[in-house]
């Protein structure tokens, strides 16, 4: 069967695959559009499997909100170039919407969830890998129920925060979300600091204080003081408010008659070791992939 340019164009629009790949799939399927789509999807899965071992440490944070409920997701790519691609951006936003509308609690369940266009998250991811030529992964997500004021803040596409506030107002909630994005507290208050963390820090401070040669009772006071300072630095309530350092977050909340119920802060690539490449090498790697 003769393969027309209009058939190739239709297949490209449906799958996002390259022109030559579309033509080859149509030839293989003898012009059957549905079979050609299946061939390209299978090819895309093979490519995705081949690329899955490559480190995806770049990407973006996407947040969706509706009816007082919010969702946040980290979607990773290998390079910042792909992270800015409109197809990648659209995918990340679609996944955030799917999290918001669905009930998935882990990545495996999310992979099978449907996007608004009817494709599963995994199918859309696989097709995106084939289109952009990089490993793409949905790394983590969280759905934050309503019940109070939700503060949402994004620093570009690399840091995203959702903060739930009981009392106060939306403006305060957003200001606190901005604070969390900027200062990165480990938890809300001292109750969120693990016993292991406190024990480790106390041991380190004790060893440092012992070098001073001071009496044990003085060393104990030094350690107690350093632990108190440490807790203020890592807890949201103990930190100076980023927009007014003369006031702690705890005092700000007290004045507003509000309390923080919880927060989620995602930063792209945190905790992922990325192989360092210079820009020229990265561009050549991209060229070689498509050669």
Residue pairs with C-beta under 8 A, 6 or more apart in sequence:
1 30
1 31
2 31
3 23
3 26
3 27
3 31
7 26
7 31
7 33
8 19
8 22
8 23
8 26
10 33
11 17
11 22
11 25
11 26
11 33
11 36
11 37
11 40
12 18
12 19
12 22
14 33
14 37
15 22
15 37
15 40
15 41
15 44
15 127
16 87
16 127
16 128
16 130
16 131
17 25
17 40
17 43
17 44
17 130
17 131
21 40
21 43
22 36
22 40
25 36
25 37
25 39
25 40
25 43
26 33
26 36
28 35
28 36
28 39
29 35
29 36
29 39
40 130
41 123
41 126
41 127
43 130
44 126
44 127
44 129
44 130
45 126
47 129
47 130
48 125
48 126
48 129
48 130
48 135
48 136
51 129
51 133
51 134
51 135
52 135
52 137
53 135
54 78
54 134
54 135
55 78
55 135
55 272
55 273
55 274
55 275
56 76
56 77
56 78
56 134
56 135
56 136
56 137
56 139
56 272
57 76
57 78
57 269
57 272
57 273
57 274
58 76
58 77
58 78
58 79
58 80
58 82
58 83
58 268
58 269
58 274
59 74
59 75
59 76
59 77
59 83
59 88
59 92
59 139
59 268
59 269
60 74
60 75
60 83
60 88
60 89
60 92
60 157
60 158
60 268
61 72
61 73
61 74
61 154
61 157
61 158
61 159
61 160
61 266
61 267
61 268
62 72
62 73
62 75
62 92
62 93
62 95
62 96
62 157
62 160
63 70
63 71
63 72
63 73
63 96
63 152
63 154
63 160
63 162
64 70
64 71
64 93
64 96
64 97
64 99
64 100
65 71
65 100
65 150
65 152
66 100
66 101
67 146
68 146
68 147
68 150
69 100
69 143
69 144
69 145
69 146
70 100
70 143
70 144
70 150
70 152
70 162
71 96
71 97
71 99
71 100
71 141
71 142
71 143
71 144
72 96
72 141
72 142
72 144
72 160
72 162
72 264
72 266
73 92
73 95
73 96
73 99
73 138
73 140
73 141
73 142
73 266
74 138
74 139
74 140
74 141
74 266
74 268
75 88
75 91
75 92
75 95
75 136
75 137
75 138
75 139
76 135
76 136
76 137
76 138
76 139
76 268
76 269
76 272
77 83
77 88
77 132
77 134
77 135
77 136
78 134
78 135
79 134
79 282
79 286
81 286
82 88
82 132
82 134
82 136
83 157
83 268
85 132
87 128
87 131
87 132
88 128
88 132
88 136
89 157
91 124
91 125
91 128
91 136
94 115
94 116
94 117
94 124
95 110
95 115
95 121
95 138
95 141
96 141
97 115
97 116
98 104
98 110
98 113
98 114
98 115
98 116
98 121
99 110
99 113
99 141
99 143
100 143
102 110
102 113
104 110
104 113
104 141
107 138
107 139
107 140
107 141
110 121
110 138
110 141
111 120
111 121
111 122
111 125
111 138
112 120
112 121
112 122
113 120
113 121
114 120
114 121
115 121
115 124
117 124
119 127
121 138
125 136
125 137
125 138
128 136
129 135
129 136
133 286
133 289
133 290
140 266
142 162
142 264
144 150
144 162
144 164
144 262
144 264
147 164
147 166
147 261
148 164
148 165
148 166
148 167
148 173
148 261
149 164
149 165
149 166
149 167
149 168
149 169
149 170
149 172
149 173
150 162
150 163
150 164
150 165
150 170
150 173
151 161
151 162
151 163
151 164
151 165
151 170
151 172
151 173
151 174
151 175
151 176
151 177
151 178
152 160
152 161
152 162
152 163
152 174
152 177
153 160
153 161
153 163
153 174
153 177
153 178
153 180
153 181
154 160
154 161
154 181
155 181
155 182
157 268
158 267
158 268
159 181
159 265
159 266
159 267
159 268
160 181
160 265
160 266
161 177
161 178
161 180
161 181
161 263
161 264
161 265
161 266
162 177
162 263
162 264
163 173
163 176
163 177
163 180
163 260
163 262
163 263
163 264
164 173
164 260
164 261
164 262
164 263
165 172
165 173
165 176
165 258
165 259
165 260
165 261
166 258
166 259
166 260
166 261
167 256
167 257
167 258
167 259
168 253
168 256
168 257
168 258
169 256
172 252
172 256
172 258
175 243
176 236
176 249
176 260
176 263
177 263
178 242
178 243
179 236
179 239
179 241
179 242
179 243
179 249
180 236
180 263
180 265
181 265
182 242
183 239
183 242
184 265
184 267
185 234
185 235
185 236
185 239
186 192
186 193
186 234
186 235
187 193
187 234
187 235
187 236
188 235
188 236
188 237
188 260
188 262
188 263
189 235
189 236
189 237
189 238
190 231
190 235
190 238
192 235
193 231
193 234
193 235
198 227
201 226
201 227
201 230
202 223
202 227
205 222
205 223
205 226
205 227
205 230
206 219
206 223
209 219
209 222
209 223
209 226
210 219
212 219
212 222
214 222
231 238
232 238
232 239
232 248
233 239
236 249
236 260
236 263
237 248
237 249
237 250
237 253
237 260
238 248
238 249
238 250
239 248
239 249
240 246
240 247
240 248
240 249
241 247
241 248
241 249
241 252
244 252
253 259
253 260
277 285
